[in-house]
Amino acid sequence: SSGINAEYGVALKNRSNDKLFVTQKHCIRILFGDFQAFLDKKATCARARPFGMQRLGPNHYIKEHTKPLFNKLKILTVQNLFKYHCINEFSKIVKFRCPYTLYEGINISCRPTSQTVILTEKSNTFLYEAAKLWNVTHKHILNSTNSLETSTNLIKHRAKTLILLAQCADQDDNWSPNNFVLSSAML
C-alpha cells in the first residue's frame, strides 16, 4: 500500500520532502550513516566530551546528507523504486501478454520496429504512468534487434542503471527535482 495502488493510481510525489521519502532517508542515515558522528551527537553533555570540544558548533546540528549514501550503495529512492517496478512490470505485460486484461488496454504503435505505446487520456493509473516511463526508457533497455527477446534480468539491470543515472544527476549532496524524473533528454 505504501503510496502505490495499482487500481487507484499513485500517491507518491516527486519531491524531496515526501513523507515516505523522509522516512526512507532517516532509515538510510541510521543503517549506513557516519557512526562516529552519530555517537558524537548523543554526547550533548559538556562533561562527556574531551576538553576543548565542549562547545557544540552549527555542524553538530546538521543532518548527514543522504544522497551520497544512496548513490554509493546504489539504493533507489522510494519514488525511483516505483518507476523501476513500473518499467519491469510493464515490460513483462508487453513481452508475455499476461495478464491479458492489462495487455488489452495497451495500444502499441503499428510500426514494425517500434515498441512505443500510444498514450490514452491522461490519468493517474498504473497503465498510464508505466506507459509514460516505458516510452522514455524502452529504447535504452531493449536490444536493438529482436527487442522483445531481451531477457527480463537484462531489462531489470538496464532499468536500474538508467534510474540511478537520473538519481545521481545535478548537485552532489542535495536532492533536486531532476533526481526523480526520467526524461529522454537525460538518457
Contacts in CASP RR format, 6 or more apart in sequence:
PFRMAT RR
TARGET T0000
AUTHOR 0000-0000-0000
METHOD contacts of the structure
MODEL  1
SSGINAEYGVALKNRSNDKLFVTQKHCIRILFGDFQAFLDKKATCARARP
FGMQRLGPNHYIKEHTKPLFNKLKILTVQNLFKYHCINEFSKIVKFRCPY
TLYEGINISCRPTSQTVILTEKSNTFLYEAAKLWNVTHKHILNSTNSLET
STNLIKHRAKTLILLAQCADQDDNWSPNNFVLSSAML
2 20 0 8 1.000
2 78 0 8 1.000
3 10 0 8 1.000
3 11 0 8 1.000
3 12 0 8 1.000
3 20 0 8 1.000
4 10 0 8 1.000
4 11 0 8 1.000
4 12 0 8 1.000
4 82 0 8 1.000
5 11 0 8 1.000
6 126 0 8 1.000
8 124 0 8 1.000
8 125 0 8 1.000
9 124 0 8 1.000
9 125 0 8 1.000
9 126 0 8 1.000
9 129 0 8 1.000
10 82 0 8 1.000
10 124 0 8 1.000
10 126 0 8 1.000
10 129 0 8 1.000
12 18 0 8 1.000
12 20 0 8 1.000
12 78 0 8 1.000
12 79 0 8 1.000
12 82 0 8 1.000
13 79 0 8 1.000
14 79 0 8 1.000
14 177 0 8 1.000
14 180 0 8 1.000
14 181 0 8 1.000
15 21 0 8 1.000
15 177 0 8 1.000
15 180 0 8 1.000
16 175 0 8 1.000
16 176 0 8 1.000
16 179 0 8 1.000
16 180 0 8 1.000
18 78 0 8 1.000
18 79 0 8 1.000
20 78 0 8 1.000
21 77 0 8 1.000
21 78 0 8 1.000
21 79 0 8 1.000
24 77 0 8 1.000
24 78 0 8 1.000
25 66 0 8 1.000
28 66 0 8 1.000
28 69 0 8 1.000
28 70 0 8 1.000
28 75 0 8 1.000
29 63 0 8 1.000
29 64 0 8 1.000
29 66 0 8 1.000
29 69 0 8 1.000
30 38 0 8 1.000
32 69 0 8 1.000
32 73 0 8 1.000
33 64 0 8 1.000
33 69 0 8 1.000
34 64 0 8 1.000
37 64 0 8 1.000
40 49 0 8 1.000
40 60 0 8 1.000
41 60 0 8 1.000
43 49 0 8 1.000
44 56 0 8 1.000
46 54 0 8 1.000
65 173 0 8 1.000
65 174 0 8 1.000
67 171 0 8 1.000
67 172 0 8 1.000
67 173 0 8 1.000
67 174 0 8 1.000
67 175 0 8 1.000
67 179 0 8 1.000
68 172 0 8 1.000
68 173 0 8 1.000
69 75 0 8 1.000
70 76 0 8 1.000
70 77 0 8 1.000
70 167 0 8 1.000
71 164 0 8 1.000
71 167 0 8 1.000
71 168 0 8 1.000
74 160 0 8 1.000
74 164 0 8 1.000
76 84 0 8 1.000
76 160 0 8 1.000
76 163 0 8 1.000
76 164 0 8 1.000
76 167 0 8 1.000
77 167 0 8 1.000
77 179 0 8 1.000
77 180 0 8 1.000
79 180 0 8 1.000
80 163 0 8 1.000
80 164 0 8 1.000
80 166 0 8 1.000
80 167 0 8 1.000
80 179 0 8 1.000
80 180 0 8 1.000
83 133 0 8 1.000
83 163 0 8 1.000
83 182 0 8 1.000
84 156 0 8 1.000
84 159 0 8 1.000
84 160 0 8 1.000
84 163 0 8 1.000
86 126 0 8 1.000
86 129 0 8 1.000
86 130 0 8 1.000
86 133 0 8 1.000
87 130 0 8 1.000
87 133 0 8 1.000
87 134 0 8 1.000
87 137 0 8 1.000
87 141 0 8 1.000
87 155 0 8 1.000
87 159 0 8 1.000
88 152 0 8 1.000
88 155 0 8 1.000
88 156 0 8 1.000
88 159 0 8 1.000
89 126 0 8 1.000
89 130 0 8 1.000
90 130 0 8 1.000
90 131 0 8 1.000
90 133 0 8 1.000
90 134 0 8 1.000
91 134 0 8 1.000
91 138 0 8 1.000
91 141 0 8 1.000
91 152 0 8 1.000
91 155 0 8 1.000
92 98 0 8 1.000
92 152 0 8 1.000
93 99 0 8 1.000
93 102 0 8 1.000
93 103 0 8 1.000
93 106 0 8 1.000
94 103 0 8 1.000
94 106 0 8 1.000
94 108 0 8 1.000
94 115 0 8 1.000
94 134 0 8 1.000
94 148 0 8 1.000
95 148 0 8 1.000
95 152 0 8 1.000
97 103 0 8 1.000
102 127 0 8 1.000
105 127 0 8 1.000
106 117 0 8 1.000
106 127 0 8 1.000
106 131 0 8 1.000
107 117 0 8 1.000
107 118 0 8 1.000
107 120 0 8 1.000
108 114 0 8 1.000
108 115 0 8 1.000
108 116 0 8 1.000
108 117 0 8 1.000
108 118 0 8 1.000
109 115 0 8 1.000
109 116 0 8 1.000
109 117 0 8 1.000
109 118 0 8 1.000
113 147 0 8 1.000
115 134 0 8 1.000
115 138 0 8 1.000
115 142 0 8 1.000
115 147 0 8 1.000
115 148 0 8 1.000
116 135 0 8 1.000
116 138 0 8 1.000
117 131 0 8 1.000
117 134 0 8 1.000
117 135 0 8 1.000
119 128 0 8 1.000
119 131 0 8 1.000
119 132 0 8 1.000
119 135 0 8 1.000
120 128 0 8 1.000
122 128 0 8 1.000
133 182 0 8 1.000
136 182 0 8 1.000
136 183 0 8 1.000
136 184 0 8 1.000
136 187 0 8 1.000
137 159 0 8 1.000
137 162 0 8 1.000
137 182 0 8 1.000
137 187 0 8 1.000
138 147 0 8 1.000
140 158 0 8 1.000
140 162 0 8 1.000
140 187 0 8 1.000
141 150 0 8 1.000
141 154 0 8 1.000
141 155 0 8 1.000
141 158 0 8 1.000
141 159 0 8 1.000
141 162 0 8 1.000
142 148 0 8 1.000
142 150 0 8 1.000
142 155 0 8 1.000
143 149 0 8 1.000
143 150 0 8 1.000
143 154 0 8 1.000
162 182 0 8 1.000
162 187 0 8 1.000
163 182 0 8 1.000
165 186 0 8 1.000
165 187 0 8 1.000
166 178 0 8 1.000
166 179 0 8 1.000
166 180 0 8 1.000
166 181 0 8 1.000
166 182 0 8 1.000
166 186 0 8 1.000
166 187 0 8 1.000
167 179 0 8 1.000
167 180 0 8 1.000
168 179 0 8 1.000
169 176 0 8 1.000
169 178 0 8 1.000
169 179 0 8 1.000
169 186 0 8 1.000
170 176 0 8 1.000
170 178 0 8 1.000
170 179 0 8 1.000
178 186 0 8 1.000
END
